[in-house]
Amino acid sequence: MTDRTILIFGAGFSGRAYGRRLAAAGETVFGTTRDPAKAGELRRLGMTPVIFDGAGTRLELRDAIARATDIVVSIAPDADGDPVLHAAREAIAAAPNLEWIAYLSTVGVYGNHDGGWVDEATEPRPVSERSIQRLAAERAWHAFAKERNVPLSILRLSGIYGPGRNAFVNLAAGRARRLVKSGQVFNRIHVDDIAGALAFLAARRHDGILNVTDDLPAPPQDVVAYAASVMKVDPPPEIDFETATLSPMARSFYGENKRVSNAAIKALGFVFAHPDYRSAFDRMWAGDDWQAPST
């Protein structure tokens, strides 16, 4: 593969993890942020920050697009569609060096399956507005990539955790809750495995849809209890979901109950560094890397 230049639209939690990995390997990485105050953090991680607020493309962003061999999109759509396509479609369509696009989506597009298993062949039937918008964005990017004749990887991610965003942090802050809804399970994915999957798929110029998720769909209250056992603290009391006080968004997450298979990406040869939350928590606690890194 020739030297790469990677542009990450949305260098947030997942985008930063990938950008940091690439920069450490000596790659040229641009990362967008809405907030100029975050530019220094991206520089410290080895990325060149670019301001993108979704409303247009400044000169430095147009230059990054023109240089990019890889474009990774990690920005949520809204009611108006995908903000990257909305603002930068023409620039990306004309990008002379573009070889690969990755779009970070969500397993939420599968909707509710009452705890049953889903895989990439399962017909999407999103329930929540945010998942409906994600599926529309997936399809928009698929149409764009086909028109542009460039491979597109769509990564459907489960609940993301990692340093600074996990059950340990919630327990330490006193905001962990053990909500119990009969039969409810969720999958999860460590942010480092998102970065690893992106690197794996980029090297192969993969084209298609893959679930990027762990091996162990589990009840959310069990995850909190296990983290508490690792910390050697008492877990919070169980709370019945039906009577709990929750925001509409928080409650909506529990309307989607499924077990998500990761067999397809494993069949390609990808190996998860954190195949389940238990081994991940053990490693994170032992290595003291469960807190957000100082920058």
Disulfide bonds with the S-S distance in Angstrom:
none
